[in-house]
Amino acid sequence: MQARLAVRLHGIATRAGGWERAARYVLHYLIAHAEQSADAGDAPSSASALLGEPGFVAHADADRLARAVRRLRGRIRGPVGPALERCVHLLDGVVSSQRLALLELTALQEQLPDLSTAAARGVPWWPIWARWRPSAPHVTLTGHDGWVWSAGFSSDGATIASAGAEGTVRLWDATTGESKAALTDHDDWVWSVAFSPDGTTLASAGADRTVRLWDVTTGEPKQTLAGHEYPVLSVIFSPCGATLASAGDDGTVRLWGAITGEAKQTLSGHDGPVRSVVFSPDGAMLASAGDDGTVRFWDAVTGEAKQTLSGHDDPVLSVVFSPDGAMLASAGDDGTVRFWDAVTGEAKQTLSGHDGPVWSVAFSPDGATLASAGADRTVRLWDVTTGEPRQTLTGHDGWVLSVVFSPDGATLASAGADRTLRLWDATPREPKHVLTDHEYPVLSVVFSPDGTMLVSAGEDGSVKVWDAATGDPKLTFAAHDGPVLSVVFSPDSTMLVSAGEDGSVKVWDAATADPKLTFAAHAGPVLSVAFSPDGATLASAGADLTLRLWNVTEGKAEQTFRGHDGPLWSVVFSPDGGTLASAGDDGTLRLWDVATGKSKPFKGHDGPVWSVVFSLDGATLASAGDDGTVRLWDCTSGERKQTLTGHDGPVRSACFSSDGAMLASAGDDGAVRLWDATTGASSGVVPGRSVCNGVAWSRHGRLAVAAKAGVAVIDVC
């Protein structure tokens, strides 16, 4: 195995046309194979075999290889980082150190088994998809004329209250999003709102130093509670509804009779403003969070200070008990969310992911999920048991300041500095199918045009045909002597075409897997294939820098196009069949006139372009690049219409939904992102642990994701 790996690596490097690209190929394959191997003993042998391969070191250009390693260094985290640092140091202007540097590169493989994928450890990789739904808000509520600082649901889930910086409290119908009332008695910003447990009374806390109580049915003010010396930042009812707690900029927590409005106790201890206060589910304890970086526990009856929790490096902005009262979550200006044992005060876990302050946290009613709202304009969902991220919700055009679940857990509400509230579908959804029969990473996936079949192709050289409805395997066949890099169906779904690293393109009967045609297509790997809309012509893109057209009926070559200064990673026909689009390692896209072979380059990506696809009307081109962006282009003018950012690393694939309304993208960060195809607005994202090599949409609204450990099929529409 090691010798075969070394030969393949050397062949790829040689065909790559330069050691800058060769370094990228070499590391990609070292990492891919090391992660799939549970036996660390494979690493030294394959490394030695690689270095012993004739000509591997002799032709290396240290300066160019160093630049390549620098680019790779930023994309590989963990213990591998120091080795890459040493590579750069050894290669910087020191040609004589080439062999040492290559030793470092190959030595990385010895470390990688410890970083192997969940699949290599025998742990299913697919739970990262298990609770994902597209995160487009199903309702966006507008009406506030200022930042929306807080939101809350009534106990029956029918009404939402929100607090605005313009001094207004608003009530909304939680189902329709219709504005029901605007309460305007506050003289300044309203920082916080909370419903009484019976849903009849609403409390609001304001910068005018008051807490105000409102009749939810009529919207009429009931009482004004005064006592804080500075703005009141948080308010909450006790579970029984008899007591109201408020927290203020004056550093105090105050307890009030919820019926009488009488001041009962003042709790002092924080050294600075108190940002958040919450009752435990049994009403026996209070927790408060302050600018002094602490969380404090209080006896809710006596007001006695019980415990002080320290751990955040900056102000603590929000605190909440889990539904069972066993755990406390806190959110900080330091960008972290922290879990604490609510009984002992022991720090349990720290969740990092937000890029900036975390303004609010909320548990789902079942306690399984934690939502956090951040200054990075995202709402993030976390698995409470593992601390792993489940989903990132994007859509707010400003800081997200508050987040809360509906009582039934089906809806998540977020409020932000963009003056909106957004309601998200929080209902868990299991993946439709998880297909894991490939022995090595899945490199390509495609649905048949008639929607009945799903095909996956992998580094193991096999092609697998699955029933798209049930996920049952239908066919498995060895297609190529080496990895299968691309698969595509004919428009009538009767033929299947595969492209291999062995340089061939093969046409198969989709029902029986009987071979029909074989084209000795390219002098090097064939990286992508595409059918013309009429099914008469096949296009193939290769590492030999050419784009070739084949007559499927006659089984012969028709044209060869040249223009890219590097391997062609993707090719696709326009809906009318008159134009081809290609994506290259040279960082360009090209539109080709199929009749004349003339091409027009589109430039904008900073690095290789891995995927390209036409919109359904042929007016827009979407491209996915090594620079972590998805770009939308006007096919007529060549102008870049939008740049979609969000992926943390190269984006390997993009595709439009069958109705053309959405665009999906997937990349090395393991995330699949959904975008509005018209506006470019983010419609959802699911983080993952496994590199995603491809995405495909079925005519029925299902999304198939090709990853290192298998294929996940998810109902999206």
Secondary structure, 3 states (H helix, E strand, C coil): CHHHHHHHHHHHHHHCCCHHHHHHHHHHHHHHHHHHCCCCCHHHHHHHHHHHCCCCCCCCCHHHHHHHHHHHHCCCCCCHHHHHHHHHHHHCCCHHHHHHHHHHHHHHHHHHHHHCCCCCCCCCCHHHHCCCCCCCCCEEEECCCCCEEEEEECCCCCEEEEEECCCCEEEEECCCCCEEEEECCCCCCEEEEEECCCCCEEEEEECCCEEEEEECCCCCEEEEEECCCCCEEEEEECCCCCEEEEEECCCEEEEEECCCCCEEEEEECCCCCEEEEEECCCCCEEEEEECCCEEEEEECCCCCEEEEEECCCCCEEEEEECCCCCEEEEEECCCEEEEEECCCCCEEEEEECCCCCEEEEEECCCCCEEEEEECCCEEEEEECCCCCEEEEEECCCCCEEEEEECCCCCEEEEEECCCEEEEEECCCCCCCEEECCCCCCEEEEEECCCCCEEEEEECCCEEEEEECCCCCEEEEEECCCCCEEEEEECCCCCEEEEEECCCEEEEEECCCCCEEEEEECCCCCEEEEEECCCCCEEEEEECCCEEEEEECCCCEEEEEEECCCCCEEEEEECCCCCEEEEEECCCEEEEEECCCCCEEEEECCCCCEEEEEECCCCCEEEEEECCCCEEEEECCCCCEEEEECCCCCCEEEEEECCCCCEEEEEECCCCEEEEECCCCCEEEEECCCCCEEEEEECCCCEEEEEECCEEEEEECC
